[in-house]
Amino acid sequence: MRIAALATCMFLGLSSLQAQDLASLRHGERIRIHATPPAPGQIIGTLTATEPAHLTIRTAAGSVTVPRQHIQTVERSMRRSRRRTGALIGGCVGVAAAAILALTDEQEPFLFSDSPPLATRGELFLGGTLVFAPIGAGLGALLAPGERWVAVSVPRAASGDARPTRHVQVGLSFGFPD
């Protein structure tokens, strides 16, 4: 019984990962289209209309209409990028590291001399923040997962000028708990 339930769950999970077709796209979804000239090369935006002859996408620059015969690939966004959140968390970790550095400094003279300490705790915190916060933000942005795209199959018209496209794709994925 458990094996049947596990097999059913695996089948349902795998079926959702299979490529979907253009008819499965819904208005308001975030999509990415690669198109041939005269249409723009790569378009990322929100799907606003689907017509038999074209798709209309709202981008940051305005509305773009792409004829279906120029569409090479279509991808659906399954998850927005988390890089901004990763940068924010990394920056906070950098500030925390600067605070720990400032708080753990013993304020002793430098190299066993009688001169005063090189910096106060406040100056250490400020200097550490200026160094560690950007490093933490950069690492956080690099390590956070980017936007996740899933391919949508595009039906090809049977025309003589259509050239087959070949793609090689290599990916590396890191998992972060939600």
Secondary structure, DSSP 4 states (H G I P E B T S, - for coil): -HHHHHHHHHHHHHHHHS-EEGGG--TT-EEEEEE-TTS-SEEEEEEEEE-SSEEEEEETTEEEEEEGGGEEEEEEEEE---HHHHHHHHHHHHHHHHHHHHHH---PPGGG-SSPPSS-HHHHHHHHHHHHHHHHHHHHHHHS---EEEEEE-PPP--TTPPP--------------
